[in-house]
Amino acid sequence: MKDLEIVDVQSFSTSVPVANSYVAYQIYFRLGVPITLTIGKLGSRDFPAGDYVYTGSARRNIRARVLRHLERVKSLHWHIDYLLSSPVVSISRIILSTSSECKLNNSTEGRVIVPRFGSTDCKEQCGSHLKYIDENSRTKRQSGTEVHPIRKA
């Protein structure tokens, strides 16, 4: 089994089997325009247009967790729910990992623009589990497979 698996969104949402040993995931997405959202206790936050990666984890049934994140309409529970529910979001790919959430997050290039996003219970003091992929980090980003967004901005 690989430590890391890159999955295109359409395959994941239809039929990709997910091994039980995956404990962390990343969702890569693009905001088509800048937006301001109120994110639970984090309050009102500005998100510039561009590419992002969110790192999360699920101790059980990681497939169900990711599929829930892919749904546009849902109850807003996690910080990422507020962002992914926006109609200007286009999800491009999903990465599954056997590494811990924090290890995967810390190995990912990007810039923190919303401190504590998705990491209010983080024991590794990551700062945020959402990263903005600017031009400097884009050149360092892991290469992936061709992706097929299921959401058009």
Backbone torsions as a table, in degrees:
resi	resn	phi	psi	omega
1	MET	NA	139.7	178.6
2	LYS	-77.1	153.2	175.0
3	ASP	-74.6	-24.3	-174.5
4	LEU	-139.7	136.7	177.8
5	GLU	-133.4	128.2	177.8
6	ILE	-100.4	127.8	-174.5
7	VAL	-127.6	132.9	174.7
8	ASP	-75.3	152.7	-170.3
9	VAL	-62.6	-43.2	-178.0
10	GLN	-63.5	-41.5	178.7
11	SER	-64.5	-42.7	-178.3
12	PHE	-62.5	-42.0	-175.0
13	SER	-77.3	-8.5	179.8
14	THR	-111.0	-54.0	-169.3
15	SER	-149.0	5.8	-176.9
16	VAL	-71.2	122.1	175.4
17	PRO	-72.2	141.4	-178.1
18	VAL	-115.8	123.2	-179.7
19	ALA	-65.9	147.7	-179.5
20	ASN	-66.7	-18.0	-175.9
21	SER	-81.6	-9.2	176.3
22	TYR	-74.1	130.5	-178.2
23	VAL	-121.2	-15.6	-178.4
24	ALA	-132.9	157.9	-179.9
25	TYR	-145.2	159.7	172.3
26	GLN	-130.5	140.8	175.7
27	ILE	-117.5	118.6	176.6
28	TYR	-95.7	132.7	-179.0
29	PHE	-151.6	165.8	179.4
30	ARG	-124.1	137.5	168.9
31	LEU	-95.8	122.8	-177.1
32	GLY	-72.1	-27.9	179.6
33	VAL	-142.2	158.8	175.8
34	PRO	-66.0	144.1	178.0
35	ILE	-139.3	158.3	172.1
36	THR	-119.8	127.5	-179.0
37	LEU	-130.4	149.3	169.5
38	THR	-93.9	118.9	-174.0
39	ILE	-111.8	89.7	177.1
40	GLY	44.3	-133.3	-178.8
41	LYS	-73.3	-11.2	176.7
42	LEU	-72.4	-19.2	178.1
43	GLY	81.5	-161.6	-177.3
44	SER	-77.1	128.5	-177.8
45	ARG	-135.8	145.0	176.9
46	ASP	-96.5	136.0	177.6
47	PHE	-124.0	114.0	177.8
48	PRO	-69.6	155.2	174.3
49	ALA	-61.0	148.3	177.2
50	GLY	141.0	-165.4	-174.7
51	ASP	-97.9	143.5	-178.0
52	TYR	-137.8	160.9	169.6
53	VAL	-136.6	132.6	176.4
54	TYR	-113.5	133.5	178.5
55	THR	-111.6	129.1	179.6
56	GLY	-138.3	-179.3	179.1
57	SER	-146.1	162.5	175.5
58	ALA	-151.6	121.1	-179.8
59	ARG	-71.0	-31.2	178.0
60	ARG	-131.7	144.1	173.4
61	ASN	50.5	63.3	180.0
62	ILE	-61.2	-32.2	179.2
63	ARG	-61.5	-45.1	179.5
64	ALA	-63.5	-39.7	179.7
65	ARG	-62.6	-47.8	-178.7
66	VAL	-66.1	-42.3	178.4
67	LEU	-59.7	-37.8	177.1
68	ARG	-62.2	-42.8	178.3
69	HIS	-62.3	-31.3	-178.7
70	LEU	-74.3	-18.4	178.6
71	GLU	-71.0	136.5	179.7
72	ARG	-76.6	-43.0	-177.6
73	VAL	-103.2	120.8	-178.7
74	LYS	-164.5	164.5	172.9
75	SER	-71.0	143.9	-175.9
76	LEU	-89.2	103.8	-176.1
77	HIS	-111.8	-56.4	-180.0
78	TRP	-92.3	157.2	178.8
79	HIS	-52.6	-42.7	-176.4
80	ILE	-64.3	-25.3	178.4
81	ASP	-59.4	-40.0	-179.0
82	TYR	-62.6	-41.8	-177.2
83	LEU	-75.4	-46.9	-177.0
84	LEU	-72.1	-13.4	176.7
85	SER	-79.1	-11.1	-178.4
86	SER	-70.1	138.0	179.1
87	PRO	-69.2	-9.9	-179.5
88	VAL	-94.4	8.2	179.7
89	VAL	-93.7	135.0	174.6
90	SER	-125.6	112.6	-178.7
91	ILE	-83.5	133.2	-175.5
92	SER	-108.8	-38.4	-179.5
93	ARG	-159.6	165.3	-179.7
94	ILE	-129.2	137.2	174.5
95	ILE	-118.5	132.8	176.4
96	LEU	-109.8	143.2	-175.6
97	SER	-143.0	150.0	172.5
98	THR	-88.0	-9.5	176.6
99	SER	-72.9	160.7	176.7
100	SER	-68.3	158.6	179.4
101	GLU	-54.2	-47.6	-176.4
102	CYS	-70.0	-39.0	178.0
103	LYS	-63.3	-43.9	178.0
104	LEU	-63.4	-45.2	179.7
105	ASN	-61.4	-45.6	-177.7
106	ASN	-69.7	-19.9	178.1
107	SER	-89.7	1.1	-176.5
108	THR	-102.7	128.8	177.8
109	GLU	-70.4	151.7	177.2
110	GLY	148.6	171.8	-175.6
111	ARG	-117.1	135.7	176.6
112	VAL	-78.2	123.1	176.0
113	ILE	-116.4	-15.6	175.6
114	VAL	-130.3	96.1	179.5
115	PRO	-57.5	142.0	176.5
116	ARG	72.7	3.4	179.4
117	PHE	-63.1	117.7	178.3
118	GLY	69.7	10.1	-175.7
119	SER	-135.5	26.0	-178.4
120	THR	-64.9	-22.8	178.0
121	ASP	-107.8	16.2	-176.1
122	CYS	-69.3	128.0	179.5
123	LYS	-91.1	-13.0	-178.9
124	GLU	-94.6	0.2	-179.4
125	GLN	56.3	48.9	-179.6
126	CYS	-64.5	-28.6	-177.4
127	GLY	96.2	-42.8	178.7
128	SER	-171.0	147.4	174.1
129	HIS	-105.1	13.9	172.9
130	LEU	-118.0	128.6	178.2
131	LYS	-126.1	140.4	175.3
132	TYR	-91.5	127.5	-177.4
133	ILE	-96.6	96.4	179.5
134	ASP	-88.0	-176.1	-175.6
135	GLU	-60.1	-37.3	-179.4
136	ASN	-65.6	-42.1	-178.0
137	SER	-82.0	-22.7	-179.3
138	ARG	-60.3	-37.5	-178.5
139	THR	-71.9	-19.6	-179.3
140	LYS	-97.4	-9.2	-174.0
141	ARG	-62.7	148.8	178.2
142	GLN	-61.2	140.3	175.5
143	SER	-78.1	149.0	-177.7
144	GLY	-134.0	-173.6	178.2
145	THR	-85.1	169.7	175.0
146	GLU	-60.0	140.2	-177.1
147	VAL	-118.9	156.2	-178.8
148	HIS	-132.0	96.4	-177.7
149	PRO	-58.4	140.9	175.4
150	ILE	-94.9	-9.0	179.1
151	ARG	-125.2	128.7	175.3
152	LYS	-100.6	134.8	-179.5
153	ALA	-70.9	NA	NA
